[in-house]
Amino acid sequence: MIVQNNNYVIGVDGGGTKTSVALANLNGKILKIVKSSPSNLRNVGIKKAIESVGKGIAEILPKNKKIRISSTFIGLPAVEEEFRFKTKEIKKEFFKQKKIAKIFKGKIVIGSDQIVAFKSGTDESDGIVLIAGTGCVVHGWKGKKEYKTSGWGWLADEGAAFWIGQKVLQVVLKDLDGRGPKTLLKNFVFRKLKIKKRKAFFLNQKIYSPDFIEAVSSLSFICNTAAEKGDKTAKNILAEAGKELALSVKIVVKKLNFSEVKFPLVLIGSVLKSKIVLETVKKEIEKIAPKTEFIIPKQEAVVGAVKLAIEICYL
C-alpha cells in the first residue's frame, strides 16, 4: 500500500455511557479525540448507536481540509453477544449517515469493544482483557482459539459497577429498615444523590428514574469512598466484586491454557480503580496463573481502535 500524507484512519470505542472517536495518521499519532453519546447496541439499539458513532465521526472530520480516510474500525458493546450476526445490518445503518459519506471510500470494519480494549494495552495477539465498567466482560485469545465470559448485560455482569451499585442499595435499604447492620454507605448515598430526607421512600424515588442504570452504577463510587473510610460492609462488597471478576478471568485462563505461561491481562474500567477490587483480582488470578502480566493502559481505550484501523489498511 502506498502511504500518502493525507491518508488517515478513524478508531471508534463505543460504550454504555459514551462513545470515543479518534482521528489518527498511519503512524498511529492521535490528532483529535471527541466524545459522543452512548452506543451500546443492547441498551440503545442499532439505529441510535450508529447515530452516536456518526455524530462523533462528523465532529472529528476536518471541515476545510481534504483528507482520505483509509480505514475505520468501530468497536461496539454487545457485538460479541447477541449482535454478532447483525454486522451487515449495522453497516447498512452506518451507510445512511450521509454527513460522513467521505469515509465510505475506505475500509470499514464493525467489531467488538473487547478487542479494542485489549489492543489499547498491548500489541500482542495472545492474551486476555478484563473490562469492568458499568458492565463487565472477559475475553481471551490464543492462536486460533478464543473464549469469553460475562458481558450479558446489567441484570448479570457480577462485579461490575451496576452490580456493586445494586449491592450498595440493598444494604442501605436494610440499614434503613433495621434488617441489616449500620453502614456509612447510607449517609454517603443520600449525600451523593442530594436527598435531604433520609427515608427509603425518597431514595427509591431517586433510583427508579429514567436514569436508572446511571443512578445505580454511580453508587459503586460511593462504595469505594466508604471503604476508604473503613466501612466493613463497603469493603466486603468490593472484595466480593473482585472475586467475581477474577472468577470470570480464571475460566478464560483455564479454557485457553494460560496457567503456566506468561501472558498479558489488560485491565480496563472504572471499577478497577478501586484498590480493593484491583488487589483482589490480582491475588485471585496469581493463584492459578503466577506468570500473568497485569497491564493497566495509560492511554484511552480508543487507541486500540486506531491500532486496529491501521492494521486493516494493510489487509
NORDA-V844806 format. One line per field, one symbol per residue. ss: DSSP state (H for helix, E for strand, - for the rest). psi: psi as a letter, one per 20 degrees, with the letter a starting at -180 (. if undefined). A space follows every 50 residues. Layout:
BEGIN
ss->???
psi->???
END
This chain:
BEGIN
ss->------EEEEEEE-----EEEEEEE----EEEEEEE----HHHHHHHHHH HHHHHHHHHH-------EEEEEEEEE----------HHHHHHHH---HHH HHH---EEEEEEHHHHHHHHH-----EEEEEE---EEEEEEE--EEEEEE ----------HHHHHHHHHHHHHHHHH-------HHHHHHHH-------H HHHHHHH----HHHHHHHHHHHHHHHHH---HHHHHHHHHHHHHHHHHHH HHHHH-------EEEEEE-HHHH-HHHHHHHHHHHHHH---EEEE----- -HHHHHHHHHHHH--
psi->popqhjprrpppoqrihrpppppqriijpphqpqqarqkohhgirgghgh hgghggghhipphkporpohqppopqqjhidijhjkhghggghgiinhik hiiiirppppaqighggghiiqjqhpaqpopncgaqqppqpocjqqqqqa kjriidlpirgggghggggghghhghhjirqqqhhgghghggjlogomqh ghghhhgmrhkggggghhihhhghghghijpgggghghhhgghgghgggg gggghjlihjrpqpopoqqhhiipgggghggggghihimijpoppopirq hhhhhgghhggihj.
END
